[in-house]
Amino acid sequence: MYFDPAPKEKKEDLFNFEEEYLALKRAFKRYNLIAIKGLRRTGKTSLMRVVFNEIEKPKCFIDSRELAPYTPHQTYLYILKKIEESTTSIFEKILGRITEIEVGITLKIEREMLAKVLENINKKSEFYLFIDEVQLLKRARLDEFLAYIVDRYKNIKIVISGSEIGLLDEFLGEEAASPLFGRAKKIIDIKRLTPPQSKQFLQKGFEQAGIKISKEEIAQAVNELDGIIGWLTLYGFYRIEEREALEKVKENASEMVKKEIEAFLKNRAQAKNRYIAILEALSQGAKSWKEIKTYLTIKEGKRIPDIRLATYLKTLRNYGFIEKKGGYRLTDPLIKEALR
């Protein structure tokens, strides 16, 4: 069902993902590292879950959000145990050793042990490792570890995703010094829906639910939710029972976005007001560098050095709050609601 707000698990519940679905399936034949890029709530996790569920060989799915507060030591321990839980009995001889790991074991030994486990799996079968929001694990130097695995184990297929686009690009290796730089990889981009696609999505979803919604109401939702399939899904889910569904989505979802912005600003106290001012400028129609700088200058009562502004804009892009396509713009229409 299109309007189920949980990540999709079956292909028939995906909308407008045929090209990306086929690209991911085909990529397994040629690539050992596949990256799925897209903004928050554009369907990356659903695509990964659907394809993951169709794989009949040994596999493991890691949600990096569960690991975000973990130390590097805990991260590798968690991955080891997840692989232990998800693999079949043919690997139990090696994997059984994981339960003997003590808290004080060094990170180096844990990484070596994980590599040994994957080496053993690689000798016996193909193995599919999916890691959602992988950029959150860079501090555990997982990019170094994945580079090691990609170079050595041809039966290990790794699928990673990220919604903080700039950070994912850094993880994948934009520069020669990056561990994954130069490794063969397939990049699959997930885009927001176009207005006609958004309209079709809502129409088909309401048909599935057996209710009829006016063209005007659908047009308003399409206009205000800007092709973000996660918000369109939530709107459809609420609208099945409530007439004020759009307002409810904007209220509830903007609170979620607000928390994401607050988490981003938590360790940026000195520049907090400047980041907020940049988002405000974009929410009020600013698009160019000059317009953003003018707004920020008026807000602060003094000029901001160009190098500082460049850093602020790059950071906001890295974390997926803004994008640059011609001019700058907010990636999510509900950031404007959250700022209120």
Short mmCIF file of the C-alpha atoms (twelve columns), coordinates in Angstrom:
data_MODEL
# 
_entry.id   MODEL 
# 
loop_
_atom_site.group_PDB 
_atom_site.id 
_atom_site.type_symbol 
_atom_site.label_atom_id 
_atom_site.label_alt_id 
_atom_site.label_comp_id 
_atom_site.label_asym_id 
_atom_site.label_seq_id 
_atom_site.Cartn_x 
_atom_site.Cartn_y 
_atom_site.Cartn_z 
_atom_site.pdbx_PDB_model_num 
ATOM 1   C CA . MET A 1   0.000   0.000   0.000   1 
ATOM 2   C CA . TYR A 2   1.430   3.380   -1.025  1 
ATOM 3   C CA . PHE A 3   0.233   5.214   2.079   1 
ATOM 4   C CA . ASP A 4   1.848   2.932   4.661   1 
ATOM 5   C CA . PRO A 5   4.220   5.352   6.461   1 
ATOM 6   C CA . ALA A 6   6.697   2.604   7.365   1 
ATOM 7   C CA . PRO A 7   9.573   1.803   4.940   1 
ATOM 8   C CA . LYS A 8   8.269   -0.422  2.149   1 
ATOM 9   C CA . GLU A 9   9.119   -4.125  2.179   1 
ATOM 10  C CA . LYS A 10  7.566   -5.344  -1.121  1 
ATOM 11  C CA . LYS A 11  8.138   -4.172  -4.675  1 
ATOM 12  C CA . GLU A 12  4.442   -3.621  -5.393  1 
ATOM 13  C CA . ASP A 13  4.380   -0.971  -2.657  1 
ATOM 14  C CA . LEU A 14  7.095   1.109   -4.345  1 
ATOM 15  C CA . PHE A 15  5.994   4.000   -6.528  1 
ATOM 16  C CA . ASN A 16  8.138   5.319   -9.394  1 
ATOM 17  C CA . PHE A 17  11.221  3.292   -8.434  1 
ATOM 18  C CA . GLU A 18  11.395  0.905   -11.383 1 
ATOM 19  C CA . GLU A 19  14.530  2.486   -12.864 1 
ATOM 20  C CA . GLU A 20  16.378  2.620   -9.529  1 
ATOM 21  C CA . TYR A 21  15.181  -0.870  -8.569  1 
ATOM 22  C CA . LEU A 22  16.502  -2.378  -11.812 1 
ATOM 23  C CA . ALA A 23  19.743  -0.382  -11.567 1 
ATOM 24  C CA . LEU A 24  20.401  -1.792  -8.095  1 
ATOM 25  C CA . LYS A 25  19.615  -5.362  -9.141  1 
ATOM 26  C CA . ARG A 26  21.860  -5.091  -12.214 1 
ATOM 27  C CA . ALA A 27  24.674  -3.496  -10.215 1 
ATOM 28  C CA . PHE A 28  25.162  -6.682  -8.180  1 
ATOM 29  C CA . LYS A 29  26.544  -8.380  -11.302 1 
ATOM 30  C CA . ARG A 30  29.375  -5.876  -11.814 1 
ATOM 31  C CA . TYR A 31  30.007  -3.950  -8.596  1 
ATOM 32  C CA . ASN A 32  30.971  -4.802  -5.042  1 
ATOM 33  C CA . LEU A 33  30.162  -1.321  -3.760  1 
ATOM 34  C CA . ILE A 34  26.866  0.405   -4.541  1 
ATOM 35  C CA . ALA A 35  25.805  3.766   -3.090  1 
ATOM 36  C CA . ILE A 36  22.246  5.114   -3.004  1 
ATOM 37  C CA . LYS A 37  22.102  8.903   -2.656  1 
ATOM 38  C CA . GLY A 38  19.078  11.046  -1.981  1 
ATOM 39  C CA . LEU A 39  17.571  13.667  0.282   1 
ATOM 40  C CA . ARG A 40  15.793  12.745  3.505   1 
ATOM 41  C CA . ARG A 41  12.442  11.006  3.054   1 
ATOM 42  C CA . THR A 42  12.806  10.375  -0.682  1 
ATOM 43  C CA . GLY A 43  12.555  6.582   -0.408  1 
ATOM 44  C CA . LYS A 44  16.137  5.306   -0.119  1 
ATOM 45  C CA . THR A 45  15.422  2.998   2.814   1 
ATOM 46  C CA . SER A 46  12.310  1.589   1.117   1 
ATOM 47  C CA . LEU A 47  14.273  0.765   -2.031  1 
ATOM 48  C CA . MET A 48  16.992  -0.909  0.027   1 
ATOM 49  C CA . ARG A 49  14.502  -2.892  2.100   1 
ATOM 50  C CA . VAL A 50  12.598  -4.172  -0.930  1 
ATOM 51  C CA . VAL A 51  15.723  -5.384  -2.715  1 
ATOM 52  C CA . PHE A 52  17.196  -6.751  0.536   1 
ATOM 53  C CA . ASN A 53  14.071  -8.839  1.120   1 
ATOM 54  C CA . GLU A 54  14.346  -10.354 -2.360  1 
ATOM 55  C CA . ILE A 55  17.904  -11.606 -1.837  1 
ATOM 56  C CA . GLU A 56  17.967  -15.310 -0.985  1 
ATOM 57  C CA . LYS A 57  21.663  -15.537 -0.119  1 
ATOM 58  C CA . PRO A 58  23.261  -14.655 3.241   1 
ATOM 59  C CA . LYS A 59  22.705  -10.988 4.037   1 
ATOM 60  C CA . CYS A 60  22.693  -8.395  6.798   1 
ATOM 61  C CA . PHE A 61  21.014  -4.970  7.147   1 
ATOM 62  C CA . ILE A 62  22.562  -2.265  9.351   1 
ATOM 63  C CA . ASP A 63  20.668  0.923   10.281  1 
ATOM 64  C CA . SER A 64  23.459  3.353   11.190  1 
ATOM 65  C CA . ARG A 65  21.071  5.550   13.166  1 
ATOM 66  C CA . GLU A 66  21.108  2.862   15.842  1 
ATOM 67  C CA . LEU A 67  24.886  3.250   16.019  1 
ATOM 68  C CA . ALA A 68  25.123  7.061   15.990  1 
ATOM 69  C CA . PRO A 69  25.836  7.367   19.758  1 
ATOM 70  C CA . TYR A 70  28.242  4.393   19.760  1 
ATOM 71  C CA . THR A 71  32.019  4.529   20.059  1 
ATOM 72  C CA . PRO A 72  34.071  3.013   17.202  1 
ATOM 73  C CA . HIS A 73  34.679  0.002   19.444  1 
ATOM 74  C CA . GLN A 74  30.944  -0.506  19.982  1 
ATOM 75  C CA . THR A 75  30.231  0.027   16.270  1 
ATOM 76  C CA . TYR A 76  32.375  -2.883  15.119  1 
ATOM 77  C CA . LEU A 77  31.104  -5.066  17.932  1 
ATOM 78  C CA . TYR A 78  27.515  -4.312  16.869  1 
ATOM 79  C CA . ILE A 79  28.246  -5.146  13.218  1 
ATOM 80  C CA . LEU A 80  29.898  -8.411  14.247  1 
ATOM 81  C CA . LYS A 81  26.870  -9.439  16.265  1 
ATOM 82  C CA . LYS A 82  24.421  -8.411  13.523  1 
ATOM 83  C CA . ILE A 83  26.288  -10.606 11.042  1 
ATOM 84  C CA . GLU A 84  26.234  -13.427 13.569  1 
ATOM 85  C CA . GLU A 85  22.456  -13.085 13.891  1 
ATOM 86  C CA . SER A 86  21.845  -12.940 10.146  1 
ATOM 87  C CA . THR A 87  24.109  -15.663 8.758   1 
ATOM 88  C CA . THR A 88  23.427  -19.365 8.533   1 
ATOM 89  C CA . SER A 89  24.929  -22.181 10.568  1 
ATOM 90  C CA . ILE A 90  27.787  -22.780 8.124   1 
ATOM 91  C CA . PHE A 91  29.524  -19.759 9.671   1 
ATOM 92  C CA . GLU A 92  28.825  -20.565 13.318  1 
ATOM 93  C CA . LYS A 93  32.306  -21.941 14.031  1 
ATOM 94  C CA . ILE A 94  33.898  -18.538 13.494  1 
ATOM 95  C CA . LEU A 95  30.953  -16.371 14.428  1 
ATOM 96  C CA . GLY A 96  30.499  -18.148 17.738  1 
ATOM 97  C CA . ARG A 97  33.711  -16.508 18.907  1 
ATOM 98  C CA . ILE A 98  32.017  -13.135 18.826  1 
ATOM 99  C CA . THR A 99  30.178  -13.876 22.063  1 
ATOM 100 C CA . GLU A 100 33.567  -14.201 23.786  1 
ATOM 101 C CA . ILE A 101 34.579  -10.610 22.975  1 
ATOM 102 C CA . GLU A 102 35.278  -8.635  26.125  1 
ATOM 103 C CA . VAL A 103 34.471  -4.967  26.532  1 
ATOM 104 C CA . GLY A 104 38.136  -4.049  26.775  1 
ATOM 105 C CA . ILE A 105 39.167  -5.585  23.453  1 
ATOM 106 C CA . THR A 106 40.937  -3.159  21.126  1 
ATOM 107 C CA . LEU A 107 39.350  -1.663  18.056  1 
ATOM 108 C CA . LYS A 108 42.149  -3.107  15.909  1 
ATOM 109 C CA . ILE A 109 41.345  -6.649  17.041  1 
ATOM 110 C CA . GLU A 110 37.615  -6.152  16.420  1 
ATOM 111 C CA . ARG A 111 38.248  -4.896  12.879  1 
ATOM 112 C CA . GLU A 112 40.592  -7.789  12.210  1 
ATOM 113 C CA . MET A 113 38.000  -10.220 13.546  1 
ATOM 114 C CA . LEU A 114 35.258  -8.734  11.373  1 
ATOM 115 C CA . ALA A 115 37.555  -8.969  8.356   1 
ATOM 116 C CA . LYS A 116 38.254  -12.618 9.217   1 
ATOM 117 C CA . VAL A 117 34.539  -13.361 9.480   1 
ATOM 118 C CA . LEU A 118 33.896  -11.792 6.063   1 
ATOM 119 C CA . GLU A 119 36.898  -13.614 4.599   1 
ATOM 120 C CA . ASN A 120 35.419  -16.911 5.746   1 
ATOM 121 C CA . ILE A 121 32.003  -16.011 4.336   1 
ATOM 122 C CA . ASN A 122 33.601  -14.900 1.065   1 
ATOM 123 C CA . LYS A 123 35.108  -18.377 0.601   1 
ATOM 124 C CA . LYS A 124 31.742  -20.099 0.968   1 
ATOM 125 C CA . SER A 125 29.074  -17.832 -0.504  1 
ATOM 126 C CA . GLU A 126 28.083  -14.415 -1.747  1 
ATOM 127 C CA . PHE A 127 27.140  -12.139 1.114   1 
ATOM 128 C CA . TYR A 128 25.137  -8.881  0.935   1 
ATOM 129 C CA . LEU A 129 25.806  -6.157  3.503   1 
ATOM 130 C CA . PHE A 130 23.364  -3.196  3.466   1 
ATOM 131 C CA . ILE A 131 24.240  -0.115  5.546   1 
ATOM 132 C CA . ASP A 132 21.679  2.692   5.722   1 
ATOM 133 C CA . GLU A 133 22.866  6.281   6.485   1 
ATOM 134 C CA . VAL A 134 26.481  5.106   6.358   1 
ATOM 135 C CA . GLN A 135 27.975  8.605   6.658   1 
ATOM 136 C CA . LEU A 136 27.133  8.477   10.373  1 
ATOM 137 C CA . LEU A 137 29.849  5.815   10.793  1 
ATOM 138 C CA . LYS A 138 32.749  7.759   9.314   1 
ATOM 139 C CA . ARG A 139 34.110  8.526   12.771  1 
ATOM 140 C CA . ALA A 140 34.506  4.766   13.234  1 
ATOM 141 C CA . ARG A 141 36.668  4.862   10.065  1 
ATOM 142 C CA . LEU A 142 34.281  2.466   8.395   1 
ATOM 143 C CA . ASP A 143 35.266  3.909   5.012   1 
ATOM 144 C CA . GLU A 144 38.775  2.493   5.556   1 
ATOM 145 C CA . PHE A 145 37.346  -0.878  6.498   1 
ATOM 146 C CA . LEU A 146 34.982  -1.017  3.518   1 
ATOM 147 C CA . ALA A 147 37.854  -0.130  1.166   1 
ATOM 148 C CA . TYR A 148 39.760  -3.101  2.573   1 
ATOM 149 C CA . ILE A 149 36.770  -5.422  2.046   1 
ATOM 150 C CA . VAL A 150 36.057  -4.176  -1.499  1 
ATOM 151 C CA . ASP A 151 39.692  -4.719  -2.490  1 
ATOM 152 C CA . ARG A 152 39.927  -8.280  -1.183  1 
ATOM 153 C CA . TYR A 153 36.595  -10.086 -1.069  1 
ATOM 154 C CA . LYS A 154 34.816  -10.339 -4.415  1 
ATOM 155 C CA . ASN A 155 31.822  -12.239 -3.032  1 
ATOM 156 C CA . ILE A 156 30.962  -9.507  -0.530  1 
ATOM 157 C CA . LYS A 157 28.427  -7.057  -1.994  1 
ATOM 158 C CA . ILE A 158 28.059  -3.794  -0.075  1 
ATOM 159 C CA . VAL A 159 25.101  -1.426  -0.498  1 
ATOM 160 C CA . ILE A 160 25.266  1.874   1.366   1 
ATOM 161 C CA . SER A 161 22.968  4.894   1.478   1 
ATOM 162 C CA . GLY A 162 23.045  8.428   2.808   1 
ATOM 163 C CA . SER A 163 20.784  11.477  2.992   1 
ATOM 164 C CA . GLU A 164 23.480  13.920  4.121   1 
ATOM 165 C CA . ILE A 165 24.703  14.187  0.550   1 
ATOM 166 C CA . GLY A 166 27.934  16.087  1.062   1 
ATOM 167 C CA . LEU A 167 29.026  13.829  3.903   1 
ATOM 168 C CA . LEU A 168 28.207  10.745  1.843   1 
ATOM 169 C CA . ASP A 169 30.319  12.125  -1.004  1 
ATOM 170 C CA . GLU A 170 33.196  12.586  1.430   1 
ATOM 171 C CA . PHE A 171 32.695  9.049   2.728   1 
ATOM 172 C CA . LEU A 172 32.771  7.688   -0.837  1 
ATOM 173 C CA . GLY A 173 36.042  9.468   -1.518  1 
ATOM 174 C CA . GLU A 174 36.028  12.764  -3.398  1 
ATOM 175 C CA . GLU A 175 39.777  13.222  -2.909  1 
ATOM 176 C CA . ALA A 176 42.772  10.961  -3.486  1 
ATOM 177 C CA . ALA A 177 43.527  10.784  0.243   1 
ATOM 178 C CA . SER A 178 40.106  9.247   0.980   1 
ATOM 179 C CA . PRO A 179 40.102  5.462   1.551   1 
ATOM 180 C CA . LEU A 180 37.381  4.758   -1.037  1 
ATOM 181 C CA . PHE A 181 38.802  7.095   -3.681  1 
ATOM 182 C CA . GLY A 182 39.248  5.330   -7.023  1 
ATOM 183 C CA . ARG A 183 37.319  2.188   -6.048  1 
ATOM 184 C CA . ALA A 184 34.812  1.028   -8.638  1 
ATOM 185 C CA . LYS A 185 31.365  1.908   -7.373  1 
ATOM 186 C CA . LYS A 186 27.845  2.303   -8.715  1 
ATOM 187 C CA . ILE A 187 26.021  5.481   -7.677  1 
ATOM 188 C CA . ILE A 188 22.215  5.454   -7.775  1 
ATOM 189 C CA . ASP A 189 20.559  8.856   -7.290  1 
ATOM 190 C CA . ILE A 190 17.078  9.076   -5.776  1 
ATOM 191 C CA . LYS A 191 15.233  12.221  -6.784  1 
ATOM 192 C CA . ARG A 192 12.129  13.890  -5.422  1 
ATOM 193 C CA . LEU A 193 8.927   13.398  -7.405  1 
ATOM 194 C CA . THR A 194 7.954   15.886  -10.088 1 
ATOM 195 C CA . PRO A 195 4.550   17.599  -9.652  1 
ATOM 196 C CA . PRO A 196 2.875   15.221  -12.175 1 
ATOM 197 C CA . GLN A 197 4.428   12.215  -10.403 1 
ATOM 198 C CA . SER A 198 3.301   13.532  -7.008  1 
ATOM 199 C CA . LYS A 199 -0.230  13.954  -8.327  1 
ATOM 200 C CA . GLN A 200 -0.221  10.423  -9.768  1 
ATOM 201 C CA . PHE A 201 1.129   9.004   -6.508  1 
ATOM 202 C CA . LEU A 202 -1.661  10.563  -4.476  1 
ATOM 203 C CA . GLN A 203 -4.368  9.586   -6.967  1 
ATOM 204 C CA . LYS A 204 -3.247  5.937   -7.034  1 
ATOM 205 C CA . GLY A 205 -2.859  5.850   -3.271  1 
ATOM 206 C CA . PHE A 206 -6.382  7.129   -2.725  1 
ATOM 207 C CA . GLU A 207 -7.660  4.604   -5.266  1 
ATOM 208 C CA . GLN A 208 -6.012  1.848   -3.206  1 
ATOM 209 C CA . ALA A 209 -7.709  3.232   -0.092  1 
ATOM 210 C CA . GLY A 210 -11.067 3.383   -1.869  1 
ATOM 211 C CA . ILE A 211 -11.718 7.093   -1.328  1 
ATOM 212 C CA . LYS A 212 -12.095 10.051  -3.690  1 
ATOM 213 C CA . ILE A 213 -10.308 13.347  -3.080  1 
ATOM 214 C CA . SER A 214 -10.894 16.507  -5.095  1 
ATOM 215 C CA . LYS A 215 -8.352  17.652  -7.691  1 
ATOM 216 C CA . GLU A 216 -8.012  20.960  -5.867  1 
ATOM 217 C CA . GLU A 217 -7.071  19.319  -2.600  1 
ATOM 218 C CA . ILE A 218 -4.540  17.043  -4.283  1 
ATOM 219 C CA . ALA A 219 -3.057  20.023  -6.128  1 
ATOM 220 C CA . GLN A 220 -2.596  21.894  -2.852  1 
ATOM 221 C CA . ALA A 221 -0.801  18.938  -1.253  1 
ATOM 222 C CA . VAL A 222 1.423   18.534  -4.311  1 
ATOM 223 C CA . ASN A 223 2.322   22.218  -4.235  1 
ATOM 224 C CA . GLU A 224 3.099   22.408  -0.521  1 
ATOM 225 C CA . LEU A 225 4.942   19.088  -0.062  1 
ATOM 226 C CA . ASP A 226 7.264   19.606  -3.047  1 
ATOM 227 C CA . GLY A 227 7.758   16.030  -4.228  1 
ATOM 228 C CA . ILE A 228 9.015   14.610  -0.901  1 
ATOM 229 C CA . ILE A 229 7.448   11.147  -1.053  1 
ATOM 230 C CA . GLY A 230 7.753   10.659  2.707   1 
ATOM 231 C CA . TRP A 231 5.538   13.688  3.389   1 
ATOM 232 C CA . LEU A 232 3.130   12.817  0.556   1 
ATOM 233 C CA . THR A 233 2.778   9.331   2.053   1 
ATOM 234 C CA . LEU A 234 2.074   10.745  5.498   1 
ATOM 235 C CA . TYR A 235 -0.493  13.134  4.038   1 
ATOM 236 C CA . GLY A 236 -2.266  10.265  2.275   1 
ATOM 237 C CA . PHE A 237 -2.173  8.159   5.436   1 
ATOM 238 C CA . TYR A 238 -3.843  10.911  7.489   1 
ATOM 239 C CA . ARG A 239 -6.256  12.008  4.727   1 
ATOM 240 C CA . ILE A 240 -7.908  8.591   4.616   1 
ATOM 241 C CA . GLU A 241 -9.552  9.520   7.929   1 
ATOM 242 C CA . GLU A 242 -9.088  13.272  8.445   1 
ATOM 243 C CA . ARG A 243 -9.980  16.283  6.301   1 
ATOM 244 C CA . GLU A 244 -7.306  18.463  7.945   1 
ATOM 245 C CA . ALA A 245 -4.561  16.022  6.947   1 
ATOM 246 C CA . LEU A 246 -2.306  18.563  5.237   1 
ATOM 247 C CA . GLU A 247 -2.203  20.829  8.279   1 
ATOM 248 C CA . LYS A 248 -1.543  17.828  10.499  1 
ATOM 249 C CA . VAL A 249 1.381   16.734  8.313   1 
ATOM 250 C CA . LYS A 250 2.842   20.230  8.323   1 
ATOM 251 C CA . GLU A 251 2.476   20.475  12.094  1 
ATOM 252 C CA . ASN A 252 3.850   17.037  12.987  1 
ATOM 253 C CA . ALA A 253 6.483   16.837  10.272  1 
ATOM 254 C CA . SER A 254 7.814   20.336  10.914  1 
ATOM 255 C CA . GLU A 255 8.416   19.282  14.518  1 
ATOM 256 C CA . MET A 256 10.521  16.378  13.208  1 
ATOM 257 C CA . VAL A 257 12.481  18.743  10.959  1 
ATOM 258 C CA . LYS A 258 12.903  21.161  13.859  1 
ATOM 259 C CA . LYS A 259 14.544  18.418  15.924  1 
ATOM 260 C CA . GLU A 260 16.858  17.581  13.028  1 
ATOM 261 C CA . ILE A 261 17.917  21.229  12.798  1 
ATOM 262 C CA . GLU A 262 18.385  21.433  16.570  1 
ATOM 263 C CA . ALA A 263 20.572  18.307  16.498  1 
ATOM 264 C CA . PHE A 264 22.646  19.863  13.705  1 
ATOM 265 C CA . LEU A 265 23.064  23.101  15.692  1 
ATOM 266 C CA . LYS A 266 23.844  21.381  18.998  1 
ATOM 267 C CA . ASN A 267 27.608  21.456  18.484  1 
ATOM 268 C CA . ARG A 268 27.618  24.711  16.516  1 
ATOM 269 C CA . ALA A 269 26.616  27.161  19.227  1 
ATOM 270 C CA . GLN A 270 28.870  29.997  18.060  1 
ATOM 271 C CA . ALA A 271 27.446  30.015  14.526  1 
ATOM 272 C CA . LYS A 272 23.914  28.930  15.468  1 
ATOM 273 C CA . ASN A 273 22.232  32.266  14.701  1 
ATOM 274 C CA . ARG A 274 24.019  32.554  11.362  1 
ATOM 275 C CA . TYR A 275 22.890  29.096  10.238  1 
ATOM 276 C CA . ILE A 276 19.320  29.933  11.240  1 
ATOM 277 C CA . ALA A 277 19.540  33.264  9.410   1 
ATOM 278 C CA . ILE A 278 20.684  31.542  6.209   1 
ATOM 279 C CA . LEU A 279 17.757  29.116  6.392   1 
ATOM 280 C CA . GLU A 280 15.413  32.036  7.065   1 
ATOM 281 C CA . ALA A 281 16.769  33.909  4.040   1 
ATOM 282 C CA . LEU A 282 16.090  30.925  1.791   1 
ATOM 283 C CA . SER A 283 12.632  30.407  3.292   1 
ATOM 284 C CA . GLN A 284 11.827  34.030  2.381   1 
ATOM 285 C CA . GLY A 285 12.861  33.662  -1.240  1 
ATOM 286 C CA . ALA A 286 16.593  34.402  -1.320  1 
ATOM 287 C CA . LYS A 287 18.414  32.261  -3.892  1 
ATOM 288 C CA . SER A 288 21.724  33.869  -4.791  1 
ATOM 289 C CA . TRP A 289 24.915  34.247  -2.778  1 
ATOM 290 C CA . LYS A 290 24.417  38.036  -2.822  1 
ATOM 291 C CA . GLU A 291 20.845  37.817  -1.505  1 
ATOM 292 C CA . ILE A 292 21.855  35.456  1.295   1 
ATOM 293 C CA . LYS A 293 24.828  37.635  2.276   1 
ATOM 294 C CA . THR A 294 22.686  40.779  2.269   1 
ATOM 295 C CA . TYR A 295 20.103  39.145  4.550   1 
ATOM 296 C CA . LEU A 296 22.807  37.883  6.903   1 
ATOM 297 C CA . THR A 297 24.521  41.300  6.988   1 
ATOM 298 C CA . ILE A 298 21.264  43.080  7.852   1 
ATOM 299 C CA . LYS A 299 20.445  40.467  10.490  1 
ATOM 300 C CA . GLU A 300 23.850  40.743  12.165  1 
ATOM 301 C CA . GLY A 301 24.440  44.422  11.569  1 
ATOM 302 C CA . LYS A 302 27.877  43.732  10.131  1 
ATOM 303 C CA . ARG A 303 29.506  42.139  7.078   1 
ATOM 304 C CA . ILE A 304 30.248  38.435  7.124   1 
ATOM 305 C CA . PRO A 305 33.547  37.390  5.480   1 
ATOM 306 C CA . ASP A 306 32.989  35.496  2.233   1 
ATOM 307 C CA . ILE A 307 35.061  32.534  3.449   1 
ATOM 308 C CA . ARG A 308 32.802  32.185  6.508   1 
ATOM 309 C CA . LEU A 309 29.642  32.310  4.423   1 
ATOM 310 C CA . ALA A 310 31.093  29.729  2.030   1 
ATOM 311 C CA . THR A 311 31.771  27.430  4.989   1 
ATOM 312 C CA . TYR A 312 28.232  27.843  6.358   1 
ATOM 313 C CA . LEU A 313 26.650  27.102  2.973   1 
ATOM 314 C CA . LYS A 314 28.868  24.077  2.363   1 
ATOM 315 C CA . THR A 315 28.042  22.658  5.794   1 
ATOM 316 C CA . LEU A 316 24.300  23.112  5.281   1 
ATOM 317 C CA . ARG A 317 24.619  21.373  1.900   1 
ATOM 318 C CA . ASN A 318 26.696  18.554  3.391   1 
ATOM 319 C CA . TYR A 319 24.005  17.850  5.969   1 
ATOM 320 C CA . GLY A 320 21.200  17.944  3.408   1 
ATOM 321 C CA . PHE A 321 19.350  21.070  4.542   1 
ATOM 322 C CA . ILE A 322 19.986  23.081  1.384   1 
ATOM 323 C CA . GLU A 323 20.932  22.326  -2.209  1 
ATOM 324 C CA . LYS A 324 22.341  24.333  -5.077  1 
ATOM 325 C CA . LYS A 325 20.661  24.011  -8.441  1 
ATOM 326 C CA . GLY A 326 21.094  27.264  -10.294 1 
ATOM 327 C CA . GLY A 327 20.544  29.093  -7.013  1 
ATOM 328 C CA . TYR A 328 20.361  27.928  -3.426  1 
ATOM 329 C CA . ARG A 329 17.132  26.440  -2.045  1 
ATOM 330 C CA . LEU A 330 15.807  24.513  0.939   1 
ATOM 331 C CA . THR A 331 15.715  20.772  0.329   1 
ATOM 332 C CA . ASP A 332 12.513  20.294  2.312   1 
ATOM 333 C CA . PRO A 333 9.500   22.671  2.223   1 
ATOM 334 C CA . LEU A 334 8.805   21.949  5.890   1 
ATOM 335 C CA . ILE A 335 12.088  23.531  6.974   1 
ATOM 336 C CA . LYS A 336 10.204  26.805  6.511   1 
ATOM 337 C CA . GLU A 337 7.470   25.558  8.847   1 
ATOM 338 C CA . ALA A 338 10.066  24.350  11.359  1 
ATOM 339 C CA . LEU A 339 11.748  27.766  11.466  1 
ATOM 340 C CA . ARG A 340 8.516   29.332  12.712  1 
# 
